[in-house]
Amino acid sequence: MRVHFLFYVRRYKTISELFINEQIRDKEVRVVGPDGEALGVMPIQDARKAADDAGVDLVKIAPNAKPPVCKIVDYGKYKYEQLQKAKEAKKKQKIVDIKEIRLSPNIDTNDLNTKVGAAKKFLSKGNRVKITLRFRGREMAHMGASVHILTDFAAAVADVAVVEKQPKVEGRSMTMFLAEKH
């Protein structure tokens, strides 16, 4: 004999899609008026009536507060303003990339100068630079003797950069981070 169970899952809107009007199930809510003034804590029926009288929606803006905070506002306009604020915040944030420059222990002076020029270019654009000194085979035995390459590199870019993280051995490589001087 087989028994079948049917489960009905009630779907709730996520916080990004805010609860409005009849979707708000709390008994009491703290109400904020359309102009931003606090109207106090009141039963949900009174809050819905105040929103209806104003001809706009009751929107739950802080669901985790005790009691939850609802605002009397036009839902479409409120959602549009939230999107505009998010867009504006995204415009103002600056993304900092980390550019990597790889060196080897037996690098020649001219090659090092070329890499220094590349690092200065990256730093001038506002990026951080990760200098990696890679060791292969027998070079691993002389890691300590190669630290001077990274210190020379840091000295060469000292006019435009500061050492953010000192040289550190990680497996088969030694890394150092540089950031733009302010």
Backbone torsions as a table, in degrees:
resi	resn	phi	psi	omega
1	MET	NA	129.1	179.4
2	ARG	-102.0	139.3	177.2
3	VAL	-116.7	127.8	178.9
4	HIS	-107.4	133.6	176.3
5	PHE	-112.0	135.6	175.9
6	LEU	-110.2	127.0	178.4
7	PHE	-113.9	130.7	175.8
8	TYR	-105.9	123.9	180.0
9	VAL	-101.7	123.1	178.3
10	ARG	-85.1	123.9	-176.8
11	ARG	-91.4	128.0	174.6
12	TYR	-106.9	149.7	176.4
13	LYS	-69.9	148.5	175.5
14	THR	-77.0	171.2	-177.6
15	ILE	-64.4	-31.0	179.0
16	SER	-66.0	-33.2	171.6
17	GLU	-99.3	96.9	-170.7
18	LEU	-66.9	152.7	175.0
19	PHE	-73.0	136.1	178.1
20	ILE	-132.4	151.3	175.2
21	ASN	41.9	-108.1	-173.7
22	GLU	-72.2	-15.6	-179.8
23	GLN	-74.0	-18.7	-179.0
24	ILE	-77.8	119.5	-174.3
25	ARG	-106.5	2.5	-178.1
26	ASP	-73.2	151.9	-179.9
27	LYS	-77.1	-43.5	179.9
28	GLU	-126.3	144.2	178.5
29	VAL	-138.5	153.1	172.9
30	ARG	-90.1	127.1	-172.5
31	VAL	-109.0	135.3	175.0
32	VAL	-114.3	130.5	-177.2
33	GLY	-72.6	174.1	-178.2
34	PRO	-63.5	-26.2	-180.0
35	ASP	-93.3	2.5	179.2
36	GLY	96.0	0.3	179.9
37	GLU	-82.5	143.9	-179.5
38	ALA	-78.4	126.4	178.3
39	LEU	-98.0	-6.5	176.1
40	GLY	96.5	-176.8	179.3
41	VAL	-87.6	131.5	-179.5
42	MET	-149.1	160.8	176.0
43	PRO	-62.4	153.0	-175.5
44	ILE	-61.4	-34.1	179.8
45	GLN	-62.8	-42.1	179.3
46	ASP	-65.8	-38.1	179.7
47	ALA	-66.2	-41.9	178.3
48	ARG	-64.5	-39.1	179.8
49	LYS	-65.2	-40.6	178.5
50	ALA	-64.0	-38.0	178.2
51	ALA	-68.2	-41.9	178.3
52	ASP	-63.5	-40.6	178.9
53	ASP	-62.3	-35.1	179.4
54	ALA	-80.8	-13.2	178.4
55	GLY	79.2	23.8	179.2
56	VAL	-132.6	-170.5	-175.7
57	ASP	-100.1	159.4	171.7
58	LEU	-102.6	115.6	-175.0
59	VAL	-115.2	129.1	178.4
60	LYS	-82.2	110.4	-175.1
61	ILE	-100.9	-22.0	178.5
62	ALA	-134.4	84.5	-174.4
63	PRO	-70.6	-22.8	-176.5
64	ASN	-89.1	-6.7	179.9
65	ALA	-73.6	159.2	177.4
66	LYS	-116.4	110.8	-13.2
67	PRO	-72.4	162.6	-179.5
68	PRO	-57.8	147.5	-178.8
69	VAL	-99.3	128.1	177.3
70	CYS	-120.4	148.3	-179.1
71	LYS	-121.9	139.2	175.9
72	ILE	-89.0	107.5	-173.8
73	VAL	-160.3	158.4	175.0
74	ASP	-71.9	118.8	-172.9
75	TYR	-60.3	-45.0	-179.4
76	GLY	-61.0	-43.8	179.5
77	LYS	-66.3	-41.0	-180.0
78	TYR	-63.1	-44.8	-180.0
79	LYS	-63.6	-40.7	178.3
80	TYR	-62.1	-44.2	179.5
81	GLU	-63.4	-38.6	178.8
82	GLN	-64.0	-41.1	177.8
83	LEU	-64.0	-39.6	179.3
84	GLN	-65.1	-41.3	178.0
85	LYS	-62.6	-42.1	179.7
86	ALA	-64.4	-40.9	178.1
87	LYS	-62.8	-43.6	-178.8
88	GLU	-64.2	-41.9	179.0
89	ALA	-64.7	-36.4	-179.9
90	LYS	-68.3	-35.0	178.5
91	LYS	-64.4	-37.9	-173.8
92	LYS	-79.4	-18.8	-178.4
93	GLN	-77.2	142.5	-179.3
94	LYS	-110.1	128.5	179.7
95	ILE	-92.2	122.3	179.9
96	VAL	-102.8	118.9	177.4
97	ASP	-89.5	155.3	173.2
98	ILE	-109.0	117.6	177.6
99	LYS	-97.4	140.7	-178.4
100	GLU	-110.8	136.4	174.4
101	ILE	-120.5	125.0	-177.6
102	ARG	-103.0	134.7	178.3
103	LEU	-123.9	162.5	172.9
104	SER	-123.0	157.8	-175.9
105	PRO	-61.1	-27.9	-178.7
106	ASN	-104.9	43.0	-180.0
107	ILE	-77.0	143.4	-179.4
108	ASP	-84.7	161.1	-176.5
109	THR	-60.1	-45.1	-179.0
110	ASN	-66.0	-38.0	177.1
111	ASP	-64.5	-39.9	178.5
112	LEU	-63.0	-41.3	178.7
113	ASN	-63.7	-36.8	177.2
114	THR	-63.3	-43.5	179.6
115	LYS	-67.1	-35.7	176.3
116	VAL	-62.2	-42.3	177.8
117	GLY	-61.7	-41.4	178.7
118	ALA	-64.8	-41.1	179.9
119	ALA	-63.7	-42.0	179.1
120	LYS	-62.0	-39.0	178.6
121	LYS	-63.9	-45.3	178.4
122	PHE	-62.0	-43.2	-178.4
123	LEU	-65.7	-36.8	-179.8
124	SER	-66.5	-25.2	178.0
125	LYS	-85.3	1.1	176.3
126	GLY	91.4	9.1	179.4
127	ASN	-88.8	157.2	171.1
128	ARG	-88.3	154.0	-178.1
129	VAL	-123.6	131.2	176.1
130	LYS	-106.6	117.8	178.7
131	ILE	-97.2	121.3	-178.6
132	THR	-116.1	123.1	176.0
133	LEU	-102.8	108.4	-174.3
134	ARG	-95.4	136.1	179.8
135	PHE	-112.4	139.4	178.6
136	ARG	-130.9	140.7	172.9
137	GLY	56.3	-123.0	-175.1
138	ARG	-71.8	-13.5	177.8
139	GLU	-63.6	-23.9	-179.6
140	MET	-60.4	-30.6	-177.7
141	ALA	-71.1	-19.8	-175.5
142	HIS	-117.0	36.2	-178.4
143	MET	-61.4	-43.3	-177.8
144	GLY	-61.4	-33.0	-179.1
145	ALA	-74.9	-13.1	-176.4
146	SER	-98.4	-0.4	180.0
147	VAL	-60.8	-30.3	-177.9
148	HIS	-60.6	-25.5	179.4
149	ILE	-64.8	-44.6	178.9
150	LEU	-68.7	-38.7	178.9
151	THR	-67.6	-37.6	175.5
152	ASP	-63.1	-41.2	179.4
153	PHE	-61.8	-45.4	179.7
154	ALA	-62.9	-38.0	178.6
155	ALA	-67.2	-35.8	-178.6
156	ALA	-69.0	-29.3	-179.8
157	VAL	-105.8	13.2	-175.9
158	ALA	-61.1	-25.4	-179.5
159	ASP	-71.5	-24.5	-178.7
160	VAL	-119.4	-10.1	-173.9
161	ALA	-137.9	157.9	172.9
162	VAL	-121.0	149.7	178.4
163	VAL	-78.0	115.7	-178.7
164	GLU	-82.8	-42.5	175.4
165	LYS	-130.7	128.5	-179.5
166	GLN	-64.2	159.6	179.2
167	PRO	-55.6	134.2	-176.7
168	LYS	-141.0	136.2	-179.8
169	VAL	-83.4	127.9	177.1
170	GLU	-133.2	97.7	179.7
171	GLY	66.7	-120.5	-178.3
172	ARG	-93.2	13.7	-178.6
173	SER	-140.0	163.1	176.5
174	MET	-122.8	128.5	-175.8
175	THR	-121.9	154.5	178.7
176	MET	-147.5	140.7	179.2
177	PHE	-110.4	137.7	177.3
178	LEU	-119.5	144.1	176.5
179	ALA	-130.0	157.4	-178.7
180	GLU	-65.7	139.0	178.0
181	LYS	-76.4	136.9	-178.6
182	HIS	-102.6	NA	NA
